[in-house]
Amino acid sequence: MIQAKLLADRRLAKPLKQLWLRFIALIALCLAVMGAMLWPASPQNLGIDNRLVTSGALAAWRNGNLIVLVRHAERCDRSSNPCLGPPDGLTRSGGMAAAAVGAAFQTLGMSHSDVLSSPATRTLQTSQFMFDHARVLPDRLTLCGPALAHDLPARKAAGRNLLLVTHSECIADLERVLGYPHPDGAEYSSSLFVQVGSHGKLKVLGVLNSQDWASAFGHL
């Protein structure tokens, strides 16, 4: 009789265990969905699936409605690659990467774009390689921090794109304000494309890393 009771208990325990495991799986799924909603992924990669077009970035560029934050190229003091000059400047490979990104922007067309640069050596060198010239800010913190979403549109001329050669932490500041609190760190020479809407409202369209320009153009 005792043995029969044990067998019955075991038979009952099996479906209860399965039900409990399903409950745990459902809770885990809910937590994952909530996490995705609370902590959005990094901005989309504009270098794939024709996203330079489908995101609206190309049209916004042609209409002069973009702000683009460009991170400086590879810095010398954090690399074992040969340097161009001062330790706080770029490596030689960084200079070449910056020149290639500059050529890509020239392909988009720079006639209706203005360039600002942080005064750090690495950003000044990046600006020179990419765009030949830039208006230099008084200090690297002038356009940085949580006020960026207000300060950048105020510096943008109507019908002209604004490019800011800056630092990864400044790019992260803007991403956080615009709904990406935990983005991947900006790569060297990467570009964050932000559309300027009515009343200066900003919308992140995506990121284009230096190695993805050829792919982006290949879809045009």
C-alpha positions in Angstrom: 0.0 0.0 0.0 2.9 2.3 0.9 4.6 1.5 -2.4 1.4 2.3 -4.4 1.2 5.7 -2.7 4.8 6.4 -3.5 4.2 5.6 -7.2 1.1 7.8 -7.2 3.1 10.7 -5.7 5.8 10.3 -8.3 3.2 10.4 -11.1 1.7 13.6 -9.7 5.1 15.2 -9.1 6.2 14.9 -12.8 3.4 17.1 -14.3 3.8 19.5 -11.4 7.5 19.8 -12.1 6.8 20.4 -15.8 4.3 23.0 -15.0 6.8 24.7 -12.7 9.5 24.7 -15.4 7.1 26.3 -17.9 6.2 28.9 -15.3 9.9 29.8 -14.8 10.5 29.9 -18.6 7.5 32.3 -18.9 8.9 34.6 -16.2 12.3 34.6 -17.9 10.7 35.5 -21.2 8.8 38.4 -19.6 11.9 39.7 -17.9 13.8 39.6 -21.2 11.1 41.5 -23.0 10.9 44.1 -20.2 14.7 44.4 -20.3 14.6 45.1 -24.1 12.0 47.8 -23.5 13.9 49.4 -20.7 17.4 49.1 -22.2 17.1 49.5 -25.9 19.9 48.1 -28.1 22.4 50.4 -29.7 21.3 52.4 -32.8 21.0 50.3 -36.0 23.9 49.7 -38.3 23.3 51.8 -41.4 25.9 49.8 -43.4 23.7 46.8 -44.0 20.4 46.0 -45.8 20.2 49.4 -47.6 19.5 51.1 -44.3 21.3 54.3 -45.4 18.2 54.7 -47.6 15.4 53.0 -45.7 16.3 54.8 -42.4 15.8 58.1 -44.2 19.5 59.1 -43.6 20.3 59.7 -47.2 17.3 61.8 -47.9 17.9 63.8 -44.7 21.5 64.4 -45.7 20.4 65.7 -49.1 17.9 68.0 -47.5 20.5 69.3 -45.0 18.5 67.9 -42.0 21.3 65.9 -40.3 23.6 66.2 -37.4 26.4 63.7 -37.5 28.7 63.0 -34.6 32.0 61.5 -35.8 34.4 59.9 -33.4 38.1 60.7 -33.9 40.3 58.0 -35.5 42.6 55.6 -33.6 44.5 57.5 -30.9 48.3 57.0 -30.6 48.6 56.7 -26.8 46.2 53.7 -26.7 47.7 51.8 -29.6 50.9 50.0 -30.4 50.7 51.2 -34.0 53.1 53.8 -35.3 52.1 57.4 -34.5 51.8 60.4 -36.8 53.3 62.7 -34.2 52.3 63.7 -30.7 51.2 60.9 -28.3 47.7 62.5 -27.9 47.2 62.5 -31.7 46.4 59.7 -34.2 48.3 56.6 -35.4 49.2 56.4 -39.0 46.5 53.8 -39.6 44.1 56.1 -37.9 45.0 58.9 -40.3 44.4 56.6 -43.3 41.0 55.5 -41.9 40.0 59.1 -41.3 40.9 60.0 -44.9 38.8 57.1 -46.2 35.8 58.2 -44.1 36.3 61.8 -45.4 36.2 60.5 -48.9 33.0 58.7 -48.2 31.4 62.0 -46.9 32.7 63.7 -50.0 30.8 61.1 -52.1 27.6 62.0 -50.2 28.4 65.7 -50.9 29.8 68.3 -48.5 28.7 71.5 -50.2 25.8 72.0 -47.7 27.6 70.8 -44.6 29.4 72.6 -41.8 32.1 70.9 -39.6 32.9 71.6 -36.0 35.8 69.9 -34.1 36.8 69.4 -30.5 40.2 71.1 -29.9 42.0 67.9 -28.8 44.9 66.9 -31.0 43.3 63.6 -32.1 40.1 65.3 -33.2 41.9 68.2 -35.0 44.0 65.7 -36.9 40.8 63.6 -37.7 39.1 66.8 -39.0 42.0 67.6 -41.2 42.2 64.1 -42.7 38.4 63.9 -43.2 37.4 67.4 -44.2 40.6 69.5 -44.6 39.1 72.1 -42.3 36.8 72.6 -39.4 35.6 75.3 -37.0 37.4 74.5 -33.7 35.4 74.7 -30.5 37.0 76.5 -27.5 37.2 73.3 -25.4 36.3 69.6 -25.8 33.4 70.0 -23.3 31.7 72.8 -25.2 29.4 70.3 -27.0 29.3 67.4 -24.6 27.0 66.3 -21.8 23.3 65.9 -21.4 22.5 69.3 -22.9 23.7 68.2 -26.3 20.2 67.5 -27.6 19.5 71.3 -27.1 23.0 72.7 -28.0 23.5 70.9 -31.3 20.3 72.0 -33.0 21.0 75.6 -31.9 24.3 75.5 -33.7 22.9 74.0 -36.9 22.1 76.3 -39.8 18.8 75.7 -41.7 19.2 73.5 -44.7 22.8 72.6 -43.8 24.1 69.4 -42.2 26.2 69.8 -39.1 29.1 67.4 -38.5 30.9 67.3 -35.1 34.2 65.6 -34.8 34.2 64.6 -31.2 34.8 61.9 -28.5 33.1 58.6 -27.6 31.9 59.9 -24.3 30.1 62.9 -26.0 28.5 60.5 -28.5 27.3 58.3 -25.6 25.9 61.4 -23.9 23.7 62.2 -26.9 22.7 58.5 -27.3 21.6 58.3 -23.7 19.4 61.4 -24.0 17.8 60.1 -27.2 16.8 56.8 -25.7 19.8 54.5 -25.8 21.0 54.4 -22.2 23.3 51.4 -22.7 24.7 51.6 -26.3 27.9 49.9 -27.5 30.8 52.3 -27.3 31.4 54.3 -30.5 34.2 52.8 -32.7 37.1 54.9 -34.0 36.0 57.0 -37.0 32.4 55.9 -36.6 29.5 58.3 -37.4 26.2 58.7 -35.5 23.4 60.0 -37.8 20.8 62.1 -36.1 17.8 63.7 -38.0 16.6 67.1 -37.0 12.8 67.3 -37.1 10.4 70.1 -36.5 11.1 72.4 -33.5 14.7 70.9 -33.4 13.5 67.5 -32.2 16.2 64.9 -32.7 15.9 61.3 -33.9 18.7 58.8 -34.0 18.8 57.1 -37.5 21.7 54.8 -36.9 25.5 54.4 -36.8 27.9 53.9 -39.7 31.2 52.4 -38.8 34.3 53.2 -40.9 34.6 49.7 -42.4 30.9 49.7 -43.5 30.8 52.6 -45.8 31.6 50.5 -48.9 28.8 48.2 -48.0 26.4 51.1 -47.5 27.3 52.6 -50.9 27.0 49.1 -52.5 23.2 49.1 -51.8 22.6 52.5 -53.5 
